Amino acid sequence: MSRIGDKFAALKAKGEKALIAYITAGDPTLEKTGEICLALAAAGVDILEIGVPFSDPTADGPVIQAAARRALQEGVTLDKVLDLIERIRTKSPVPIVLFGYYNPIFSYVPAIFARRAKEVGLDGLLVVDLPPEEASELRKFTDPRGLDFITLIAPTTDDARIGAIASRATGFLYYISVMGITGTKKPEVSSVKGDMARIRRFSTLPVAVGFGISTPAQAAELAPLADAVVVGSAFVQMIEENSGRDDLVSRVADFAREIKQAI
């Protein structure tokens, strides 16, 4: 079992839900990203989702888009993000998922990427713009390396497609709780509850709910319906607003601790 699977199994045994935290690599700097990641893990974050900055992040809202632009201006590349993960792995066993788009991976060369990702200690990846019908061109390299391939399920996904996605999914399923881009709407509990019931008919994998969760209260409301909650834009915005402060890392860690306690 992967580190991701082990984490969910351990949490289930304790009756706990996972907190997955997303941050954009290189915002404000790669060095600071590393510090934040280690602080988040120490604060109780169960899985780190590290975003690779990309020039056309179509699934991301304005907060994460702005973070990606800042990181790109800092010269952050996929290769540097993998180096960052390698440094984090030497200091923490926290499961790490790489979140991004296919273009940087394709340019890196999928076979080389898969080998390097395994070497640095990556546990899974979520490639937003690589649908299941096309995922084999990457998965033929990443699956043999034991890298979990996380797949998105939207509120508009019908039962037939949920079944198709679930049949090949590994790690966990990521349910998008709102239509649209990240960090722009609040999820409705009733809708999430209904869709969770549909998804669980097709898979026993853990299900994470994300997009639009920005407060401990929201996380607490949705956690009983899922196995994990994903918080992203709220962390990225906090990093932006406090990037010049000496206590940036501790502020982000304190926020993570509040959310973990809430769920």
ABEGO torsion letter per residue (X at the ends): XBAAAAAAAAAAAAGBBBBBBBBBBGOABAAAAAAAAAAAAAAGBABBBBBBBBABBAABBAAAAAAAAAAAAAGBBAAAAAAAAAAAAAABABBBBBBBBAAAAAAAEAAAAAAAAAAAGBABBBBAABBAAAAAAAAAAAAAAGBBBBBBBBAABBAAAAAAAAAABBGBBBBBABBEBBGABBBBAAAAAAAAAAAAAABABBBBBBEGBABAAAAAAAAAABABBBBAAAAAAAAAAAAABAAAAAAAAAAAAAAAAAX
